[in-house]
Amino acid sequence: MSAERILKGMLIFVPIALIAKLANADPLLIFILACLGIIPLADLIGEATEEIAHHTGPKVGGLLNATLGNAAELIITILAIQAGLLDLVKASIVGSIIGNLLLVMGFSLVLGGLKHGIQKFDARQAGLNATLLILAVVALVVPSLFDAAIKVNKAAEFGMSEGVAVVMIILYVLSIIYSFSHQNSEPADAIEREAIEPEAKWSVRTAALVLVGTTIGIVLLSEALVGAVEHVTATLGLSEFFIGIIVIPLVGNIAEHIVAVQVALKNKMELSLAVSVGSSLQVALFVAPVLVFITLLITGQPLLLVFSTFELIAIFATVLIAAFIALDGESNWLEGAMLLAVYVIIAIAFFYLPTVGGTVPHP
């Protein structure tokens, strides 16, 4: 059975999860059903945006893909902000970055390398993306380190996060402009299923209706998922950090991950890296700073771009090894295995990471 059929079959979990929530079933069961239901809905969002891209052209379609590529995860984090689970929100930002660079890129390199041997891609674009990743790490690390000196001044603390967020958004916009003006192919962060399905199957109206319907479904399931988080952490003994770093990124991005692996198996490594690396850049340079201002609108105070020491170590290690692997313009299965090994090590570390008073200490 193909991955697409499996994802479509998983739609059955959407009504089951909603019924379980209405029936006040066990929160752990609701959490699991909501996760399973969000996965196919996230896939449908991706499919609908790509169908619209067939009608609008590659540049507008690429921008639409870039905007909605992390829609499911963004919805989950917005509802988590409303619930006051800010540690979960920041952990999901970290989880998206390391998940795309280690898990998705790792599987793509392993499976693509086993099938095709050494695979090549544009070293110049890979080098540019590696530089942007390192810059994104700097943008996340600086507020975290300087916060220890200025947190007695709340206005300065908020101003620093807001200022850094504005700079990150501007840089993300500039990277899109550069991508449009210096590439003949589609933008680097577009998930191009045209490699698999060359013609549009839906009209714009159908795609738009699917997009609206799936977004509403994800909102409802995300509300159920977020509402069950505290019970799940207490029942299973897991921290919000583990759920945010491992579980939520997997649920929100698994359909996108499958596309990256599929195109790697077709020996289209540039496209595969555009999905994994491009998605990480989108989260670091766009989603994270946007959440700063969304939190300001919802709670009256911005989300501080201040991460724990453990999260900073995970991000730094992830970007460092991913950048080294991408710089030479070629990949093999062993490099993919290295990425997967780092991901497993980080997952194990966060699984056993204790919390102090419900939070992890910050630098």
C-alpha positions as CSV (number, residue, x, y, z in Angstrom):
1,M,0.0,0.0,0.0
2,S,1.4,3.4,-1.0
3,A,2.1,6.2,1.5
4,E,-0.6,8.3,-0.1
5,R,-3.3,5.6,0.5
6,I,-2.2,5.2,4.1
7,L,-2.5,8.9,4.7
8,K,-5.9,9.1,3.1
9,G,-7.0,6.1,5.2
10,M,-5.9,7.8,8.4
11,L,-8.6,10.4,7.8
12,I,-10.9,8.1,9.7
13,F,-9.1,9.3,12.9
14,V,-10.5,12.8,12.4
15,P,-14.1,12.1,13.3
16,I,-13.1,9.4,15.9
17,A,-10.9,12.0,17.7
18,L,-13.6,14.6,17.7
19,I,-16.2,12.1,19.0
20,A,-13.7,11.1,21.8
21,K,-13.3,14.7,22.8
22,L,-17.1,15.3,22.9
23,A,-17.5,12.1,24.9
24,N,-14.9,13.3,27.4
25,A,-12.8,10.2,26.8
26,D,-9.5,9.6,28.5
27,P,-7.2,12.5,27.6
28,L,-4.3,10.2,26.6
29,L,-6.6,8.5,24.1
30,I,-7.8,11.9,22.8
31,F,-4.1,13.0,22.4
32,I,-3.2,9.9,20.4
33,L,-6.3,10.1,18.2
34,A,-5.8,13.8,17.6
35,C,-2.1,13.2,16.6
36,L,-3.2,10.5,14.1
37,G,-6.0,12.8,12.7
38,I,-3.7,15.8,12.2
39,I,-1.2,13.8,10.1
40,P,-3.5,13.3,7.0
41,L,-5.0,16.8,7.3
42,A,-1.5,18.3,7.2
43,D,-1.0,16.2,4.0
44,L,-4.2,17.6,2.5
45,I,-3.1,21.2,3.2
46,G,0.1,20.5,1.3
47,E,-1.7,18.8,-1.5
48,A,-4.2,21.7,-1.8
49,T,-1.5,24.4,-1.9
50,E,0.3,22.5,-4.5
51,E,-2.8,22.2,-6.6
52,I,-3.3,26.0,-6.4
53,A,0.4,26.4,-7.4
54,H,-0.4,24.6,-10.7
55,H,-2.8,27.4,-11.5
56,T,-0.9,30.4,-10.2
57,G,2.5,29.6,-11.5
58,P,5.8,28.5,-9.8
59,K,6.7,31.7,-8.1
60,V,3.3,32.5,-6.5
61,G,2.8,28.8,-5.8
62,G,6.3,28.5,-4.2
63,L,5.5,31.5,-1.9
64,L,2.1,29.9,-1.0
65,N,3.9,26.6,-0.2
66,A,6.4,28.5,1.9
67,T,3.7,30.3,3.8
68,L,1.5,27.3,4.5
69,G,4.2,24.6,4.6
70,N,4.1,24.5,8.4
71,A,0.4,25.5,8.8
72,A,-0.5,22.5,11.0
73,E,2.3,23.0,13.4
74,L,1.7,26.8,13.5
75,I,-2.0,26.2,14.5
76,I,-0.9,23.8,17.2
77,T,1.5,26.4,18.6
78,I,-1.0,29.2,18.5
79,L,-3.5,27.2,20.5
80,A,-0.6,26.2,22.9
81,I,0.1,30.0,23.4
82,Q,-3.6,30.5,24.3
83,A,-3.3,27.7,26.8
84,G,-0.2,29.3,28.3
85,L,2.1,26.4,27.3
86,L,5.0,28.7,26.2
87,D,7.7,26.1,27.0
88,L,5.9,23.7,24.6
89,V,5.8,26.4,21.9
90,K,9.5,27.1,22.1
91,A,10.3,23.4,22.2
92,S,8.3,22.8,19.1
93,I,10.4,25.5,17.3
94,V,13.6,23.6,18.3
95,G,12.0,20.3,17.4
96,S,11.0,21.4,13.9
97,I,14.6,22.6,13.1
98,I,16.3,19.5,14.4
99,G,13.6,17.2,13.0
100,N,13.9,18.5,9.5
101,L,17.7,18.6,9.5
102,L,18.4,15.3,11.2
103,L,15.4,13.0,10.8
104,V,14.1,14.0,7.4
105,M,17.4,14.8,5.8
106,G,18.9,11.8,7.5
107,F,16.3,9.4,6.1
108,S,16.6,11.0,2.7
109,L,20.3,10.6,2.5
110,V,20.2,7.0,3.8
111,L,17.5,5.7,1.5
112,G,18.7,7.8,-1.5
113,G,22.3,6.8,-0.9
114,L,21.5,3.1,-0.6
115,K,19.6,3.2,-3.9
116,H,21.8,5.5,-6.0
117,G,25.2,5.6,-4.2
118,I,26.8,9.1,-4.0
119,Q,24.2,11.8,-4.9
120,K,25.1,15.3,-6.0
121,F,23.4,18.7,-5.6
122,D,24.2,22.4,-6.1
123,A,27.0,23.1,-3.6
124,R,26.5,26.9,-4.0
125,Q,22.9,26.8,-2.9
126,A,23.8,24.3,-0.2
127,G,26.5,26.7,1.1
128,L,24.1,29.6,1.1
129,N,21.5,27.6,3.0
130,A,24.2,26.5,5.5
131,T,25.2,30.1,6.1
132,L,21.6,31.1,6.7
133,L,21.2,28.2,9.1
134,I,24.2,29.3,11.1
135,L,22.9,32.9,11.1
136,A,19.5,31.6,12.4
137,V,21.3,29.8,15.2
138,V,23.1,33.1,16.1
139,A,19.7,34.9,16.1
140,L,18.3,32.4,18.5
141,V,21.4,32.1,20.7
142,V,22.1,35.8,21.3
143,P,18.8,36.7,23.0
144,S,19.1,33.6,25.2
145,L,22.6,34.4,26.4
146,F,22.0,38.2,26.8
147,D,18.8,37.6,28.7
148,A,20.7,36.6,31.8
149,A,22.1,40.2,32.0
150,I,18.9,42.1,31.2
151,K,16.0,40.0,32.5
152,V,15.7,42.4,35.5
153,N,14.5,44.9,32.9
154,K,11.3,43.5,31.4
155,A,11.0,46.3,28.8
156,A,14.6,45.6,27.5
157,E,13.9,41.9,27.6
158,F,10.8,42.2,25.4
159,G,12.4,44.8,23.2
160,M,15.4,42.5,22.4
161,S,13.1,39.6,21.4
162,E,11.0,41.9,19.2
163,G,14.0,43.6,17.6
164,V,15.6,40.3,16.8
165,A,12.3,38.9,15.4
166,V,12.0,41.9,13.0
167,V,15.5,41.3,11.7
168,M,14.9,37.6,11.2
169,I,11.6,38.2,9.2
170,I,13.4,40.8,7.0
171,L,16.2,38.3,6.3
172,Y,13.7,35.6,5.5
173,V,11.9,37.9,3.0
174,L,15.3,38.8,1.5
175,S,16.2,35.1,1.1
176,I,12.9,34.6,-0.8
177,I,13.6,37.6,-3.1
178,Y,17.1,36.2,-3.8
179,S,15.7,32.8,-4.5
180,F,13.2,34.2,-7.0
181,S,15.8,36.4,-8.8
182,H,18.8,34.1,-8.9
183,Q,17.2,30.7,-9.8
184,N,15.6,29.5,-13.0
185,S,13.9,26.7,-11.2
186,E,11.2,26.8,-8.5
187,P,12.0,28.5,-5.1
188,A,14.2,26.5,-2.8
189,D,11.5,26.2,-0.1
190,A,8.7,25.0,-2.4
191,I,7.6,21.4,-2.0
192,E,7.3,20.5,-5.7
193,R,5.1,17.4,-6.1
194,E,5.3,18.1,-9.9
195,A,8.1,15.7,-9.8
196,I,5.5,13.1,-9.0
197,E,2.3,14.5,-10.4
198,P,2.9,16.9,-13.4
199,E,-0.7,18.1,-13.9
200,A,-3.3,19.7,-11.7
201,K,-6.1,17.4,-10.5
202,W,-8.3,20.0,-8.8
203,S,-9.7,23.4,-9.8
204,V,-8.7,26.4,-7.8
205,R,-12.2,26.4,-6.1
206,T,-11.9,22.8,-5.1
207,A,-8.4,23.3,-3.7
208,A,-9.5,26.4,-1.8
209,L,-12.4,24.5,-0.2
210,V,-10.2,21.6,0.8
211,L,-7.7,24.1,2.2
212,V,-10.4,25.8,4.3
213,G,-11.9,22.5,5.4
214,T,-8.6,20.9,6.5
215,T,-7.6,24.1,8.3
216,I,-10.8,24.0,10.4
217,G,-10.2,20.3,11.1
218,I,-6.7,20.9,12.3
219,V,-7.9,23.8,14.5
220,L,-10.4,21.4,16.2
221,L,-8.0,18.6,16.6
222,S,-5.2,20.8,17.8
223,E,-7.5,22.2,20.5
224,A,-8.1,18.7,21.6
225,L,-4.4,17.8,21.5
226,V,-3.3,20.9,23.4
227,G,-6.0,20.3,26.0
228,A,-4.7,16.9,26.7
229,V,-1.0,17.8,26.9
230,E,-0.8,18.4,30.7
231,H,-2.6,15.1,31.4
232,V,-0.3,13.2,29.0
233,T,2.9,14.7,30.6
234,A,1.6,13.7,34.1
235,T,0.4,10.2,33.1
236,L,3.5,9.2,31.0
237,G,6.0,11.1,32.9
238,L,7.1,13.1,29.8
239,S,8.1,16.7,29.9
240,E,6.6,19.4,27.7
241,F,10.0,19.7,26.1
242,F,10.0,16.1,24.9
243,I,6.5,16.5,23.5
244,G,7.4,19.8,21.8
245,I,10.7,18.7,20.4
246,I,9.8,15.2,19.3
247,V,6.0,14.6,19.0
248,I,4.5,17.8,17.7
249,P,7.0,18.3,14.8
250,L,6.5,14.7,13.7
251,V,2.7,15.1,13.7
252,G,2.7,18.4,12.0
253,N,5.3,17.7,9.3
254,I,5.2,14.0,8.6
255,A,3.5,14.4,5.2
256,E,6.1,16.9,4.1
257,H,8.8,14.4,5.4
258,I,7.4,11.7,3.2
259,V,7.7,14.0,0.1
260,A,11.4,14.7,0.9
261,V,12.2,10.9,1.1
262,Q,10.2,10.1,-2.0
263,V,12.1,12.6,-4.2
264,A,15.5,11.5,-2.7
265,L,14.6,8.0,-3.9
266,K,14.1,9.5,-7.3
267,N,17.7,10.9,-7.1
268,K,16.4,14.5,-6.9
269,M,18.6,15.5,-3.9
270,E,18.3,19.3,-4.6
271,L,14.6,19.1,-4.2
272,S,14.8,16.8,-1.2
273,L,17.2,19.3,0.5
274,A,14.9,22.1,-0.5
275,V,12.2,20.5,1.6
276,S,14.2,19.6,4.7
277,V,16.6,22.5,4.8
278,G,14.1,25.0,3.4
279,S,11.6,24.0,6.1
280,S,14.1,24.4,8.9
281,L,15.0,27.9,7.6
282,Q,11.3,28.8,7.4
283,V,10.8,27.8,11.0
284,A,13.9,29.6,12.3
285,L,13.6,32.8,10.3
286,F,9.9,33.2,9.8
287,V,7.7,31.0,12.1
288,A,9.7,31.6,15.3
289,P,9.7,35.5,15.0
290,V,6.1,35.6,13.8
291,L,5.1,33.7,17.0
292,V,6.8,36.5,19.0
293,F,4.1,38.9,17.7
294,I,1.3,36.4,17.7
295,T,1.9,35.9,21.4
296,L,1.9,39.6,21.9
297,L,-1.5,39.9,20.3
298,I,-2.9,37.0,22.3
299,T,-1.4,37.5,25.8
300,G,-0.3,41.2,25.6
301,Q,3.4,40.2,26.0
302,P,5.7,38.9,23.3
303,L,7.1,35.4,23.2
304,L,10.7,35.7,24.4
305,L,13.3,34.2,22.1
306,V,15.0,32.7,25.1
307,F,15.8,29.0,25.0
308,S,17.2,26.7,27.6
309,T,20.8,25.6,27.5
310,F,19.8,22.1,26.5
311,E,17.8,23.5,23.5
312,L,20.6,25.7,22.4
313,I,23.1,22.8,22.5
314,A,20.6,20.6,20.4
315,I,20.2,23.4,17.8
316,F,23.9,24.1,17.6
317,A,24.9,20.5,17.2
318,T,22.2,19.9,14.6
319,V,23.1,22.9,12.4
320,L,26.8,22.2,12.7
321,I,26.7,18.6,11.4
322,A,24.0,19.4,8.8
323,A,26.1,22.3,7.4
324,F,29.2,20.2,7.2
325,I,27.4,17.5,5.3
326,A,25.8,19.9,2.8
327,L,28.9,22.0,2.0
328,D,30.6,19.6,-0.4
329,G,27.6,19.3,-2.8
330,E,27.3,15.5,-2.5
331,S,25.9,13.0,-0.1
332,N,25.9,9.3,0.8
333,W,24.1,6.9,3.0
334,L,26.7,7.0,5.8
335,E,26.2,10.8,6.2
336,G,22.5,10.2,6.5
337,A,23.2,7.6,9.2
338,M,25.2,10.2,11.1
339,L,22.3,12.6,11.0
340,L,19.9,9.9,12.3
341,A,22.4,9.0,15.1
342,V,22.5,12.6,16.3
343,Y,18.7,12.8,16.2
344,V,18.4,9.6,18.3
345,I,20.9,10.9,20.8
346,I,19.1,14.2,21.2
347,A,15.7,12.4,21.6
348,I,17.1,10.1,24.3
349,A,18.6,13.1,26.1
350,F,15.3,15.0,26.1
351,F,13.3,11.9,27.1
352,Y,15.3,11.6,30.3
353,L,15.7,15.4,30.9
354,P,14.2,16.2,34.3
355,T,12.3,19.4,34.9
356,V,12.8,21.8,37.8
357,G,9.6,23.2,39.1
358,G,7.9,22.4,35.7
359,T,10.6,24.3,33.7
360,V,14.1,23.6,32.4
361,P,16.7,26.1,33.7
362,H,17.8,28.8,31.3
363,P,21.3,30.1,30.8
